[in-house]
């Protein structure tokens, strides 16, 4: 139990320091993935035709 609590506290500290940057990075990643996913969905019906 104590290890998990320590890990959580460390993670909270990292979040507090770089939480904004992490959030921006995750947004960029999710946007990239969304764009790639959209392209795949767009290309599939064209290939079927």
mmCIF entry with sequence, helices, sheets and N, C-alpha, C, O atoms, coordinates in Angstrom:
data_MODEL
# 
_entry.id   MODEL 
# 
_entity.id                         1 
_entity.type                       polymer 
_entity.pdbx_number_of_molecules   1 
# 
_entity_poly.entity_id                      1 
_entity_poly.type                           'polypeptide(L)' 
_entity_poly.nstd_linkage                   no 
_entity_poly.nstd_monomer                   no 
_entity_poly.pdbx_seq_one_letter_code       
;(UNK)(UNK)(UNK)(UNK)(UNK)(UNK)(UNK)(UNK)(UNK)(UNK)(UNK)(UNK)(UNK)(UNK)(UNK)(UNK)
(UNK)(UNK)(UNK)(UNK)(UNK)(UNK)(UNK)(UNK)(UNK)(UNK)(UNK)(UNK)(UNK)(UNK)(UNK)(UNK)
(UNK)(UNK)(UNK)(UNK)(UNK)(UNK)(UNK)(UNK)(UNK)(UNK)(UNK)(UNK)(UNK)(UNK)(UNK)(UNK)
(UNK)
;
_entity_poly.pdbx_seq_one_letter_code_can   XXXXXXXXXXXXXXXXXXXXXXXXXXXXXXXXXXXXXXXXXXXXXXXXX 
_entity_poly.pdbx_strand_id                 A 
# 
loop_
_entity_poly_seq.entity_id 
_entity_poly_seq.num 
_entity_poly_seq.mon_id 
_entity_poly_seq.hetero 
1 1  UNK n 
1 2  UNK n 
1 3  UNK n 
1 4  UNK n 
1 5  UNK n 
1 6  UNK n 
1 7  UNK n 
1 8  UNK n 
1 9  UNK n 
1 10 UNK n 
1 11 UNK n 
1 12 UNK n 
1 13 UNK n 
1 14 UNK n 
1 15 UNK n 
1 16 UNK n 
1 17 UNK n 
1 18 UNK n 
1 19 UNK n 
1 20 UNK n 
1 21 UNK n 
1 22 UNK n 
1 23 UNK n 
1 24 UNK n 
1 25 UNK n 
1 26 UNK n 
1 27 UNK n 
1 28 UNK n 
1 29 UNK n 
1 30 UNK n 
1 31 UNK n 
1 32 UNK n 
1 33 UNK n 
1 34 UNK n 
1 35 UNK n 
1 36 UNK n 
1 37 UNK n 
1 38 UNK n 
1 39 UNK n 
1 40 UNK n 
1 41 UNK n 
1 42 UNK n 
1 43 UNK n 
1 44 UNK n 
1 45 UNK n 
1 46 UNK n 
1 47 UNK n 
1 48 UNK n 
1 49 UNK n 
# 
_struct_asym.id          A 
_struct_asym.entity_id   1 
# 
_struct_conf.conf_type_id            HELX_P 
_struct_conf.id                      HELX_P1 
_struct_conf.pdbx_PDB_helix_id       AA1 
_struct_conf.beg_label_comp_id       UNK 
_struct_conf.beg_label_asym_id       A 
_struct_conf.beg_label_seq_id        2 
_struct_conf.pdbx_beg_PDB_ins_code   ? 
_struct_conf.end_label_comp_id       UNK 
_struct_conf.end_label_asym_id       A 
_struct_conf.end_label_seq_id        48 
_struct_conf.pdbx_end_PDB_ins_code   ? 
_struct_conf.beg_auth_comp_id        UNK 
_struct_conf.beg_auth_asym_id        A 
_struct_conf.beg_auth_seq_id         2 
_struct_conf.end_auth_comp_id        UNK 
_struct_conf.end_auth_asym_id        A 
_struct_conf.end_auth_seq_id         48 
_struct_conf.pdbx_PDB_helix_class    1 
_struct_conf.details                 ? 
_struct_conf.pdbx_PDB_helix_length   47 
# 
_struct_conf_type.id          HELX_P 
_struct_conf_type.criteria    ? 
_struct_conf_type.reference   ? 
# 
loop_
_atom_site.group_PDB 
_atom_site.id 
_atom_site.type_symbol 
_atom_site.label_atom_id 
_atom_site.label_alt_id 
_atom_site.label_comp_id 
_atom_site.label_asym_id 
_atom_site.label_entity_id 
_atom_site.label_seq_id 
_atom_site.pdbx_PDB_ins_code 
_atom_site.Cartn_x 
_atom_site.Cartn_y 
_atom_site.Cartn_z 
_atom_site.occupancy 
_atom_site.B_iso_or_equiv 
_atom_site.pdbx_formal_charge 
_atom_site.auth_seq_id 
_atom_site.auth_comp_id 
_atom_site.auth_asym_id 
_atom_site.auth_atom_id 
_atom_site.pdbx_PDB_model_num 
ATOM 1   N N  . UNK A 1 1  ? 0.835   -1.215 0.000   1.00 0.00 ? 1  UNK A N  1 
ATOM 2   C CA . UNK A 1 1  ? 0.000   0.000  0.000   1.00 0.00 ? 1  UNK A CA 1 
ATOM 3   C C  . UNK A 1 1  ? 0.866   1.260  0.000   1.00 0.00 ? 1  UNK A C  1 
ATOM 4   O O  . UNK A 1 1  ? 0.583   2.221  -0.716  1.00 0.00 ? 1  UNK A O  1 
ATOM 5   N N  . UNK A 1 2  ? 1.924   1.240  0.813   1.00 0.00 ? 2  UNK A N  1 
ATOM 6   C CA . UNK A 1 2  ? 2.746   2.452  0.962   1.00 0.00 ? 2  UNK A CA 1 
ATOM 7   C C  . UNK A 1 2  ? 3.391   2.837  -0.375  1.00 0.00 ? 2  UNK A C  1 
ATOM 8   O O  . UNK A 1 2  ? 3.527   4.020  -0.686  1.00 0.00 ? 2  UNK A O  1 
ATOM 9   N N  . UNK A 1 3  ? 3.785   1.829  -1.163  1.00 0.00 ? 3  UNK A N  1 
ATOM 10  C CA . UNK A 1 3  ? 4.411   2.128  -2.465  1.00 0.00 ? 3  UNK A CA 1 
ATOM 11  C C  . UNK A 1 3  ? 3.438   2.860  -3.375  1.00 0.00 ? 3  UNK A C  1 
ATOM 12  O O  . UNK A 1 3  ? 3.804   3.834  -4.033  1.00 0.00 ? 3  UNK A O  1 
ATOM 13  N N  . UNK A 1 4  ? 2.196   2.388  -3.409  1.00 0.00 ? 4  UNK A N  1 
ATOM 14  C CA . UNK A 1 4  ? 1.190   2.997  -4.286  1.00 0.00 ? 4  UNK A CA 1 
ATOM 15  C C  . UNK A 1 4  ? 0.981   4.449  -3.882  1.00 0.00 ? 4  UNK A C  1 
ATOM 16  O O  . UNK A 1 4  ? 0.901   5.333  -4.734  1.00 0.00 ? 4  UNK A O  1 
ATOM 17  N N  . UNK A 1 5  ? 0.894   4.691  -2.572  1.00 0.00 ? 5  UNK A N  1 
ATOM 18  C CA . UNK A 1 5  ? 0.667   6.058  -2.074  1.00 0.00 ? 5  UNK A CA 1 
ATOM 19  C C  . UNK A 1 5  ? 1.840   6.952  -2.488  1.00 0.00 ? 5  UNK A C  1 
ATOM 20  O O  . UNK A 1 5  ? 1.631   8.088  -2.914  1.00 0.00 ? 5  UNK A O  1 
ATOM 21  N N  . UNK A 1 6  ? 3.062   6.449  -2.366  1.00 0.00 ? 6  UNK A N  1 
ATOM 22  C CA . UNK A 1 6  ? 4.250   7.239  -2.731  1.00 0.00 ? 6  UNK A CA 1 
ATOM 23  C C  . UNK A 1 6  ? 4.207   7.568  -4.220  1.00 0.00 ? 6  UNK A C  1 
ATOM 24  O O  . UNK A 1 6  ? 4.460   8.704  -4.622  1.00 0.00 ? 6  UNK A O  1 
ATOM 25  N N  . UNK A 1 7  ? 3.885   6.568  -5.029  1.00 0.00 ? 7  UNK A N  1 
ATOM 26  C CA . UNK A 1 7  ? 3.817   6.792  -6.480  1.00 0.00 ? 7  UNK A CA 1 
ATOM 27  C C  . UNK A 1 7  ? 2.784   7.859  -6.806  1.00 0.00 ? 7  UNK A C  1 
ATOM 28  O O  . UNK A 1 7  ? 3.017   8.731  -7.644  1.00 0.00 ? 7  UNK A O  1 
ATOM 29  N N  . UNK A 1 8  ? 1.629   7.780  -6.129  1.00 0.00 ? 8  UNK A N  1 
ATOM 30  C CA . UNK A 1 8  ? 0.576   8.769  -6.366  1.00 0.00 ? 8  UNK A CA 1 
ATOM 31  C C  . UNK A 1 8  ? 1.059   10.164 -6.026  1.00 0.00 ? 8  UNK A C  1 
ATOM 32  O O  . UNK A 1 8  ? 0.809   11.111 -6.771  1.00 0.00 ? 8  UNK A O  1 
ATOM 33  N N  . UNK A 1 9  ? 1.755   10.297 -4.894  1.00 0.00 ? 9  UNK A N  1 
ATOM 34  C CA . UNK A 1 9  ? 2.220   11.621 -4.462  1.00 0.00 ? 9  UNK A CA 1 
ATOM 35  C C  . UNK A 1 9  ? 3.221   12.166 -5.477  1.00 0.00 ? 9  UNK A C  1 
ATOM 36  O O  . UNK A 1 9  ? 3.157   13.339 -5.845  1.00 0.00 ? 9  UNK A O  1 
ATOM 37  N N  . UNK A 1 10 ? 4.144   11.319 -5.930  1.00 0.00 ? 10 UNK A N  1 
ATOM 38  C CA . UNK A 1 10 ? 5.137   11.749 -6.927  1.00 0.00 ? 10 UNK A CA 1 
ATOM 39  C C  . UNK A 1 10 ? 4.413   12.199 -8.185  1.00 0.00 ? 10 UNK A C  1 
ATOM 40  O O  . UNK A 1 10 ? 4.749   13.231 -8.766  1.00 0.00 ? 10 UNK A O  1 
ATOM 41  N N  . UNK A 1 11 ? 3.417   11.421 -8.607  1.00 0.00 ? 11 UNK A N  1 
ATOM 42  C CA . UNK A 1 11 ? 2.670   11.750 -9.818  1.00 0.00 ? 11 UNK A CA 1 
ATOM 43  C C  . UNK A 1 11 ? 1.952   13.082 -9.653  1.00 0.00 ? 11 UNK A C  1 
ATOM 44  O O  . UNK A 1 11 ? 1.914   13.889 -10.582 1.00 0.00 ? 11 UNK A O  1 
ATOM 45  N N  . UNK A 1 12 ? 1.377   13.316 -8.461  1.00 0.00 ? 12 UNK A N  1 
ATOM 46  C CA . UNK A 1 12 ? 0.684   14.580 -8.200  1.00 0.00 ? 12 UNK A CA 1 
ATOM 47  C C  . UNK A 1 12 ? 1.650   15.752 -8.295  1.00 0.00 ? 12 UNK A C  1 
ATOM 48  O O  . UNK A 1 12 ? 1.302   16.805 -8.829  1.00 0.00 ? 12 UNK A O  1 
ATOM 49  N N  . UNK A 1 13 ? 2.881   15.568 -7.771  1.00 0.00 ? 13 UNK A N  1 
ATOM 50  C CA . UNK A 1 13 ? 3.883   16.647 -7.826  1.00 0.00 ? 13 UNK A CA 1 
ATOM 51  C C  . UNK A 1 13 ? 4.243   16.927 -9.282  1.00 0.00 ? 13 UNK A C  1 
ATOM 52  O O  . UNK A 1 13 ? 4.313   18.085 -9.694  1.00 0.00 ? 13 UNK A O  1 
ATOM 53  N N  . UNK A 1 14 ? 4.473   15.866 -10.065 1.00 0.00 ? 14 UNK A N  1 
ATOM 54  C CA . UNK A 1 14 ? 4.818   16.036 -11.492 1.00 0.00 ? 14 UNK A CA 1 
ATOM 55  C C  . UNK A 1 14 ? 3.687   16.760 -12.198 1.00 0.00 ? 14 UNK A C  1 
ATOM 56  O O  . UNK A 1 14 ? 3.921   17.659 -13.006 1.00 0.00 ? 14 UNK A O  1 
ATOM 57  N N  . UNK A 1 15 ? 2.449   16.361 -11.889 1.00 0.00 ? 15 UNK A N  1 
ATOM 58  C CA . UNK A 1 15 ? 1.280   16.990 -12.500 1.00 0.00 ? 15 UNK A CA 1 
ATOM 59  C C  . UNK A 1 15 ? 1.244   18.476 -12.179 1.00 0.00 ? 15 UNK A C  1 
ATOM 60  O O  . UNK A 1 15 ? 0.986   19.305 -13.051 1.00 0.00 ? 15 UNK A O  1 
ATOM 61  N N  . UNK A 1 16 ? 1.505   18.800 -10.925 1.00 0.00 ? 16 UNK A N  1 
ATOM 62  C CA . UNK A 1 16 ? 1.442   20.201 -10.496 1.00 0.00 ? 16 UNK A CA 1 
ATOM 63  C C  . UNK A 1 16 ? 2.481   21.026 -11.245 1.00 0.00 ? 16 UNK A C  1 
ATOM 64  O O  . UNK A 1 16 ? 2.215   22.168 -11.622 1.00 0.00 ? 16 UNK A O  1 
ATOM 65  N N  . UNK A 1 17 ? 3.675   20.449 -11.465 1.00 0.00 ? 17 UNK A N  1 
ATOM 66  C CA . UNK A 1 17 ? 4.749   21.196 -12.142 1.00 0.00 ? 17 UNK A CA 1 
ATOM 67  C C  . UNK A 1 17 ? 4.479   21.290 -13.636 1.00 0.00 ? 17 UNK A C  1 
ATOM 68  O O  . UNK A 1 17 ? 4.542   22.375 -14.215 1.00 0.00 ? 17 UNK A O  1 
ATOM 69  N N  . UNK A 1 18 ? 4.175   20.152 -14.265 1.00 0.00 ? 18 UNK A N  1 
ATOM 70  C CA . UNK A 1 18 ? 4.092   20.116 -15.721 1.00 0.00 ? 18 UNK A CA 1 
ATOM 71  C C  . UNK A 1 18 ? 2.724   19.702 -16.221 1.00 0.00 ? 18 UNK A C  1 
ATOM 72  O O  . UNK A 1 18 ? 2.594   19.195 -17.335 1.00 0.00 ? 18 UNK A O  1 
ATOM 73  N N  . UNK A 1 19 ? 1.708   19.911 -15.409 1.00 0.00 ? 19 UNK A N  1 
ATOM 74  C CA . UNK A 1 19 ? 0.366   19.461 -15.777 1.00 0.00 ? 19 UNK A CA 1 
ATOM 75  C C  . UNK A 1 19 ? -0.147  20.163 -17.014 1.00 0.00 ? 19 UNK A C  1 
ATOM 76  O O  . UNK A 1 19 ? -0.770  19.539 -17.873 1.00 0.00 ? 19 UNK A O  1 
ATOM 77  N N  . UNK A 1 20 ? 0.115   21.481 -17.115 1.00 0.00 ? 20 UNK A N  1 
ATOM 78  C CA . UNK A 1 20 ? -0.383  22.254 -18.257 1.00 0.00 ? 20 UNK A CA 1 
ATOM 79  C C  . UNK A 1 20 ? 0.268   21.727 -19.535 1.00 0.00 ? 20 UNK A C  1 
ATOM 80  O O  . UNK A 1 20 ? -0.411  21.500 -20.536 1.00 0.00 ? 20 UNK A O  1 
ATOM 81  N N  . UNK A 1 21 ? 1.593   21.534 -19.493 1.00 0.00 ? 21 UNK A N  1 
ATOM 82  C CA . UNK A 1 21 ? 2.313   21.046 -20.675 1.00 0.00 ? 21 UNK A CA 1 
ATOM 83  C C  . UNK A 1 21 ? 1.827   19.660 -21.062 1.00 0.00 ? 21 UNK A C  1 
ATOM 84  O O  . UNK A 1 21 ? 1.634   19.369 -22.242 1.00 0.00 ? 21 UNK A O  1 
ATOM 85  N N  . UNK A 1 22 ? 1.628   18.797 -20.056 1.00 0.00 ? 22 UNK A N  1 
ATOM 86  C CA . UNK A 1 22 ? 1.161   17.442 -20.337 1.00 0.00 ? 22 UNK A CA 1 
ATOM 87  C C  . UNK A 1 22 ? -0.206  17.483 -21.003 1.00 0.00 ? 22 UNK A C  1 
ATOM 88  O O  . UNK A 1 22 ? -0.468  16.755 -21.961 1.00 0.00 ? 22 UNK A O  1 
ATOM 89  N N  . UNK A 1 23 ? -1.078  18.350 -20.479 1.00 0.00 ? 23 UNK A N  1 
ATOM 90  C CA . UNK A 1 23 ? -2.430  18.444 -21.027 1.00 0.00 ? 23 UNK A CA 1 
ATOM 91  C C  . UNK A 1 23 ? -2.371  18.902 -22.487 1.00 0.00 ? 23 UNK A C  1 
ATOM 92  O O  . UNK A 1 23 ? -3.080  18.362 -23.336 1.00 0.00 ? 23 UNK A O  1 
ATOM 93  N N  . UNK A 1 24 ? -1.522  19.899 -22.779 1.00 0.00 ? 24 UNK A N  1 
ATOM 94  C CA . UNK A 1 24 ? -1.377  20.390 -24.154 1.00 0.00 ? 24 UNK A CA 1 
ATOM 95  C C  . UNK A 1 24 ? -0.850  19.272 -25.050 1.00 0.00 ? 24 UNK A C  1 
ATOM 96  O O  . UNK A 1 24 ? -1.335  19.087 -26.167 1.00 0.00 ? 24 UNK A O  1 
ATOM 97  N N  . UNK A 1 25 ? 0.139   18.529 -24.563 1.00 0.00 ? 25 UNK A N  1 
ATOM 98  C CA . UNK A 1 25 ? 0.710   17.437 -25.340 1.00 0.00 ? 25 UNK A CA 1 
ATOM 99  C C  . UNK A 1 25 ? -0.335  16.377 -25.641 1.00 0.00 ? 25 UNK A C  1 
ATOM 100 O O  . UNK A 1 25 ? -0.412  15.865 -26.758 1.00 0.00 ? 25 UNK A O  1 
ATOM 101 N N  . UNK A 1 26 ? -1.152  16.045 -24.620 1.00 0.00 ? 26 UNK A N  1 
ATOM 102 C CA . UNK A 1 26 ? -2.188  15.037 -24.820 1.00 0.00 ? 26 UNK A CA 1 
ATOM 103 C C  . UNK A 1 26 ? -3.216  15.520 -25.829 1.00 0.00 ? 26 UNK A C  1 
ATOM 104 O O  . UNK A 1 26 ? -3.701  14.739 -26.648 1.00 0.00 ? 26 UNK A O  1 
ATOM 105 N N  . UNK A 1 27 ? -3.555  16.819 -25.774 1.00 0.00 ? 27 UNK A N  1 
ATOM 106 C CA . UNK A 1 27 ? -4.508  17.371 -26.739 1.00 0.00 ? 27 UNK A CA 1 
ATOM 107 C C  . UNK A 1 27 ? -3.949  17.237 -28.150 1.00 0.00 ? 27 UNK A C  1 
ATOM 108 O O  . UNK A 1 27 ? -4.657  16.817 -29.066 1.00 0.00 ? 27 UNK A O  1 
ATOM 109 N N  . UNK A 1 28 ? -2.668  17.596 -28.326 1.00 0.00 ? 28 UNK A N  1 
ATOM 110 C CA . UNK A 1 28 ? -2.050  17.506 -29.651 1.00 0.00 ? 28 UNK A CA 1 
ATOM 111 C C  . UNK A 1 28 ? -2.085  16.066 -30.146 1.00 0.00 ? 28 UNK A C  1 
ATOM 112 O O  . UNK A 1 28 ? -2.414  15.803 -31.303 1.00 0.00 ? 28 UNK A O  1 
ATOM 113 N N  . UNK A 1 29 ? -1.735  15.118 -29.237 1.00 0.00 ? 29 UNK A N  1 
ATOM 114 C CA . UNK A 1 29 ? -1.719  13.714 -29.633 1.00 0.00 ? 29 UNK A CA 1 
ATOM 115 C C  . UNK A 1 29 ? -3.112  13.257 -30.029 1.00 0.00 ? 29 UNK A C  1 
ATOM 116 O O  . UNK A 1 29 ? -3.289  12.599 -31.054 1.00 0.00 ? 29 UNK A O  1 
ATOM 117 N N  . UNK A 1 30 ? -4.109  13.611 -29.207 1.00 0.00 ? 30 UNK A N  1 
ATOM 118 C CA . UNK A 1 30 ? -5.469  13.158 -29.488 1.00 0.00 ? 30 UNK A CA 1 
ATOM 119 C C  . UNK A 1 30 ? -5.966  13.777 -30.792 1.00 0.00 ? 30 UNK A C  1 
ATOM 120 O O  . UNK A 1 30 ? -6.685  13.125 -31.549 1.00 0.00 ? 30 UNK A O  1 
ATOM 121 N N  . UNK A 1 31 ? -5.590  15.030 -31.063 1.00 0.00 ? 31 UNK A N  1 
ATOM 122 C CA . UNK A 1 31 ? -5.988  15.666 -32.324 1.00 0.00 ? 31 UNK A CA 1 
ATOM 123 C C  . UNK A 1 31 ? -5.365  14.934 -33.506 1.00 0.00 ? 31 UNK A C  1 
ATOM 124 O O  . UNK A 1 31 ? -6.034  14.675 -34.506 1.00 0.00 ? 31 UNK A O  1 
ATOM 125 N N  . UNK A 1 32 ? -4.065  14.599 -33.385 1.00 0.00 ? 32 UNK A N  1 
ATOM 126 C CA . UNK A 1 32 ? -3.391  13.868 -34.464 1.00 0.00 ? 32 UNK A CA 1 
ATOM 127 C C  . UNK A 1 32 ? -4.089  12.548 -34.713 1.00 0.00 ? 32 UNK A C  1 
ATOM 128 O O  . UNK A 1 32 ? -4.365  12.184 -35.856 1.00 0.00 ? 32 UNK A O  1 
ATOM 129 N N  . UNK A 1 33 ? -4.377  11.823 -33.617 1.00 0.00 ? 33 UNK A N  1 
ATOM 130 C CA . UNK A 1 33 ? -5.025  10.515 -33.755 1.00 0.00 ? 33 UNK A CA 1 
ATOM 131 C C  . UNK A 1 33 ? -6.402  10.671 -34.378 1.00 0.00 ? 33 UNK A C  1 
ATOM 132 O O  . UNK A 1 33 ? -6.803  9.869  -35.221 1.00 0.00 ? 33 UNK A O  1 
ATOM 133 N N  . UNK A 1 34 ? -7.125  11.704 -33.961 1.00 0.00 ? 34 UNK A N  1 
ATOM 134 C CA . UNK A 1 34 ? -8.463  11.939 -34.497 1.00 0.00 ? 34 UNK A CA 1 
ATOM 135 C C  . UNK A 1 34 ? -8.381  12.214 -35.996 1.00 0.00 ? 34 UNK A C  1 
ATOM 136 O O  . UNK A 1 34 ? -9.168  11.677 -36.774 1.00 0.00 ? 34 UNK A O  1 
ATOM 137 N N  . UNK A 1 35 ? -7.418  13.060 -36.400 1.00 0.00 ? 35 UNK A N  1 
ATOM 138 C CA . UNK A 1 35 ? -7.266  13.395 -37.817 1.00 0.00 ? 35 UNK A CA 1 
ATOM 139 C C  . UNK A 1 35 ? -6.949  12.140 -38.627 1.00 0.00 ? 35 UNK A C  1 
ATOM 140 O O  . UNK A 1 35 ? -7.536  11.908 -39.684 1.00 0.00 ? 35 UNK A O  1 
ATOM 141 N N  . UNK A 1 36 ? -6.011  11.332 -38.120 1.00 0.00 ? 36 UNK A N  1 
ATOM 142 C CA . UNK A 1 36 ? -5.627  10.107 -38.832 1.00 0.00 ? 36 UNK A CA 1 
ATOM 143 C C  . UNK A 1 36 ? -6.850  9.199  -38.942 1.00 0.00 ? 36 UNK A C  1 
ATOM 144 O O  . UNK A 1 36 ? -7.105  8.603  -39.989 1.00 0.00 ? 36 UNK A O  1 
ATOM 145 N N  . UNK A 1 37 ? -7.608  9.103  -37.832 1.00 0.00 ? 37 UNK A N  1 
ATOM 146 C CA . UNK A 1 37 ? -8.787  8.234  -37.805 1.00 0.00 ? 37 UNK A CA 1 
ATOM 147 C C  . UNK A 1 37 ? -9.821  8.726  -38.823 1.00 0.00 ? 37 UNK A C  1 
ATOM 148 O O  . UNK A 1 37 ? -10.415 7.931  -39.550 1.00 0.00 ? 37 UNK A O  1 
ATOM 149 N N  . UNK A 1 38 ? -10.027 10.046 -38.865 1.00 0.00 ? 38 UNK A N  1 
ATOM 150 C CA . UNK A 1 38 ? -10.993 10.613 -39.811 1.00 0.00 ? 38 UNK A CA 1 
ATOM 151 C C  . UNK A 1 38 ? -10.570 10.303 -41.248 1.00 0.00 ? 38 UNK A C  1 
ATOM 152 O O  . UNK A 1 38 ? -11.399 9.921  -42.074 1.00 0.00 ? 38 UNK A O  1 
ATOM 153 N N  . UNK A 1 39 ? -9.292  10.468 -41.539 1.00 0.00 ? 39 UNK A N  1 
ATOM 154 C CA . UNK A 1 39 ? -8.801  10.201 -42.889 1.00 0.00 ? 39 UNK A CA 1 
ATOM 155 C C  . UNK A 1 39 ? -9.060  8.755  -43.271 1.00 0.00 ? 39 UNK A C  1 
ATOM 156 O O  . UNK A 1 39 ? -9.500  8.461  -44.382 1.00 0.00 ? 39 UNK A O  1 
ATOM 157 N N  . UNK A 1 40 ? -8.778  7.839  -42.318 1.00 0.00 ? 40 UNK A N  1 
ATOM 158 C CA . UNK A 1 40 ? -8.990  6.421  -42.594 1.00 0.00 ? 40 UNK A CA 1 
ATOM 159 C C  . UNK A 1 40 ? -10.453 6.177  -42.933 1.00 0.00 ? 40 UNK A C  1 
ATOM 160 O O  . UNK A 1 40 ? -10.771 5.465  -43.886 1.00 0.00 ? 40 UNK A O  1 
ATOM 161 N N  . UNK A 1 41 ? -11.353 6.785  -42.132 1.00 0.00 ? 41 UNK A N  1 
ATOM 162 C CA . UNK A 1 41 ? -12.787 6.585  -42.366 1.00 0.00 ? 41 UNK A CA 1 
ATOM 163 C C  . UNK A 1 41 ? -13.194 7.188  -43.715 1.00 0.00 ? 41 UNK A C  1 
ATOM 164 O O  . UNK A 1 41 ? -14.031 6.622  -44.418 1.00 0.00 ? 41 UNK A O  1 
ATOM 165 N N  . UNK A 1 42 ? -12.610 8.323  -44.073 1.00 0.00 ? 42 UNK A N  1 
ATOM 166 C CA . UNK A 1 42 ? -12.926 8.952  -45.358 1.00 0.00 ? 42 UNK A CA 1 
ATOM 167 C C  . UNK A 1 42 ? -12.443 8.089  -46.522 1.00 0.00 ? 42 UNK A C  1 
ATOM 168 O O  . UNK A 1 42 ? -13.128 7.965  -47.537 1.00 0.00 ? 42 UNK A O  1 
ATOM 169 N N  . UNK A 1 43 ? -11.257 7.494  -46.367 1.00 0.00 ? 43 UNK A N  1 
ATOM 170 C CA . UNK A 1 43 ? -10.665 6.743  -47.467 1.00 0.00 ? 43 UNK A CA 1 
ATOM 171 C C  . UNK A 1 43 ? -11.359 5.397  -47.695 1.00 0.00 ? 43 UNK A C  1 
ATOM 172 O O  . UNK A 1 43 ? -11.370 4.892  -48.818 1.00 0.00 ? 43 UNK A O  1 
ATOM 173 N N  . UNK A 1 44 ? -11.928 4.821  -46.657 1.00 0.00 ? 44 UNK A N  1 
ATOM 174 C CA . UNK A 1 44 ? -12.513 3.491  -46.794 1.00 0.00 ? 44 UNK A CA 1 
ATOM 175 C C  . UNK A 1 44 ? -13.648 3.440  -47.822 1.00 0.00 ? 44 UNK A C  1 
ATOM 176 O O  . UNK A 1 44 ? -13.626 2.576  -48.698 1.00 0.00 ? 44 UNK A O  1 
ATOM 177 N N  . UNK A 1 45 ? -14.640 4.342  -47.745 1.00 0.00 ? 45 UNK A N  1 
ATOM 178 C CA . UNK A 1 45 ? -15.718 4.254  -48.745 1.00 0.00 ? 45 UNK A CA 1 
ATOM 179 C C  . UNK A 1 45 ? -15.227 4.493  -50.174 1.00 0.00 ? 45 UNK A C  1 
ATOM 180 O O  . UNK A 1 45 ? -15.760 3.911  -51.118 1.00 0.00 ? 45 UNK A O  1 
ATOM 181 N N  . UNK A 1 46 ? -14.214 5.344  -50.334 1.00 0.00 ? 46 UNK A N  1 
ATOM 182 C CA . UNK A 1 46 ? -13.661 5.582  -51.677 1.00 0.00 ? 46 UNK A CA 1 
ATOM 183 C C  . UNK A 1 46 ? -13.038 4.312  -52.227 1.00 0.00 ? 46 UNK A C  1 
ATOM 184 O O  . UNK A 1 46 ? -13.183 4.000  -53.409 1.00 0.00 ? 46 UNK A O  1 
ATOM 185 N N  . UNK A 1 47 ? -12.328 3.565  -51.344 1.00 0.00 ? 47 UNK A N  1 
ATOM 186 C CA . UNK A 1 47 ? -11.710 2.322  -51.800 1.00 0.00 ? 47 UNK A CA 1 
ATOM 187 C C  . UNK A 1 47 ? -12.774 1.300  -52.183 1.00 0.00 ? 47 UNK A C  1 
ATOM 188 O O  . UNK A 1 47 ? -12.610 0.559  -53.152 1.00 0.00 ? 47 UNK A O  1 
ATOM 189 N N  . UNK A 1 48 ? -13.871 1.263  -51.417 1.00 0.00 ? 48 UNK A N  1 
ATOM 190 C CA . UNK A 1 48 ? -14.938 0.299  -51.690 1.00 0.00 ? 48 UNK A CA 1 
ATOM 191 C C  . UNK A 1 48 ? -15.594 0.590  -53.033 1.00 0.00 ? 48 UNK A C  1 
ATOM 192 O O  . UNK A 1 48 ? -15.953 -0.335 -53.762 1.00 0.00 ? 48 UNK A O  1 
ATOM 193 N N  . UNK A 1 49 ? -15.751 1.868  -53.366 1.00 0.00 ? 49 UNK A N  1 
ATOM 194 C CA . UNK A 1 49 ? -16.354 2.233  -54.647 1.00 0.00 ? 49 UNK A CA 1 
ATOM 195 C C  . UNK A 1 49 ? -15.443 1.786  -55.793 1.00 0.00 ? 49 UNK A C  1 
ATOM 196 O O  . UNK A 1 49 ? -15.769 1.999  -56.960 1.00 0.00 ? 49 UNK A O  1 
# 
